[in-house]
């Protein structure tokens, strides 16, 4: 019975196009969302990233290199302005080394907050008591508050 549907090449072509049209979007939807680390690799954002890091001393190796774990980025409004926002961490040590970042794609600027935990008893159970913070890109108070709010959304932040 199905063989008869494909008997004419015109029908076969039409069915193939229909199947491709239906399956195509499903495949694209299954692709993983771009990560914050990938967003930084884009040329315009890469410039903002390098400019931000160039003004810093003793940048952790995992942060300066491309060897980092990253979540999908999101686009958000902060005080009405559009930003690209994301999170990265040190591979195999995410709990103790995290970076929250914000990119202003229009102005080619970037700000970030590095959150580190010491290796000591209790630090992972109550990170807010032991964490140290380092600011990148000289964020103003509004941006610092925004980055801290991103951290507070982490269910492990106690």
N, C-alpha and C positions, 0 to 999 in steps of 0.2 A: 504494500500500500504506500509506504513512504517513498519507495522507488519511483512511483508515478509522479510524485511532486517534483522530483529532480530530473525528469525525463527531458524537459526542454532546458537548454542552456540559459535562456532568459530567466526562467523560474529559479534555476540554481543560483544564478547571480543575484536575483532579488532576495532569495532566502539568505544567502551569505551576507549581503549588505544588511539585512534586517538583524541577523544574529550578531554581526559585528557592532551595529549601532546599539543594541541592547547590552551586549557584554562589555563594550568599550568603557562606558562610564563606571561600571561595576569594578573593573580592574583599576581604574584611576582612583576610585574611592578607597580601595584597599591599600594604596601606597601609603607609607608612613608620612606623617606631617613633617615638614622641614624643621630641623632643630635650631636652637639659638646659636649653636656653634656653626652650623651651616649658614645661618644668616650673616654671621660675622665674616665668613669667607667670601661673601659677595663683594665685588670691588668697591662700591661706595661705602659700604659698612666697614670693610677691611681698613680703609683709610681712617675712619673714625676710631676703630679699635687700636690701630697702631699709634695714632696721635695720642690717645688716652694713655696707653702703656709707656710711650716714650718719655712722659713727664714723671714716671715713677721709678723708684729704686727698689731693688730686691723683690722683683715680681716673682712669685712662685713659679717654678719651671712648668708645672702642669697647666698653669693659666697662660703663660707666655707661648707655649707650644700648642699644637693642634691635638695633643693627647689629653682629651677631657671627655667626660660624659655630659650629655646635654639633653634637656627636655625640649619638646616642640615649643617654638616661640608663639606668642600671641600678639595681636595688635590691640592696643588699649588707648583710651583717652585719659590724659592726666590734665586736669584743669582745662578741658576743652581742646587740648593739643594732642595730635596722634603720635603714638610711640610704638616701637617694636620692643617687646619685653620678654625676657627669658632667664633661664637658670642653667648653670653648669657646675660640675664638681670634679674633684680629683678622682681618677679611676681607683677603685678598690679602697677608697677612703672618703666616700661622699659625706658621711655624717660629720666629719671633722674639717672638711675643706669645701666650702660652697661659695659660689659667686652669683649674685643677682645683678642683672644688667638691664639698662634701658638705652635704646638707640633712637635718636632724633634723625630720621632719614633725610628730612628736608634741610636741616642745618649741618648734617654730617658730624654730629657730636654724639658722645657716648658717656654714660656715667655708670658706676658700678659699686657694689658693696661686697667685699670679701668677708666671709664669716668663718672663723677658725675656732676649733675646740682643742684644748690641751689634752694630752694623754695622761689622764689622772682619774682616779675613782670618782664616780658620780657625774662626770662631765656629760656623758651620753644620756644619763637619766634626767638631768635638768640642764639642758644646754644653755638656756637663757641666763643662768647664774654664772656660767664659766666662759661663755663666748667672748671673743675679741672681734672687733670690727675694724675694717680698713676701707676708706673711701677712695675711689678712683674717679678721675675726671673732674674733681672739685664740684660735686653736686651742691646745689643750694639746699636750704632747709626743707623746701617743698619736695624736692626730689629725694632727699634722705628719708623723709617721712614715708614717701611712696615705696621706696625700696624696703624699708623696715616692715611695712604692711605686707609686702610680698612674702617676706620671711615668716611673719606670723600666721600666714595661711598654711604653712607646713604643719601637718598634724603631729609631727614629732617634736615640734618646738614647744617646750614646756618651761 
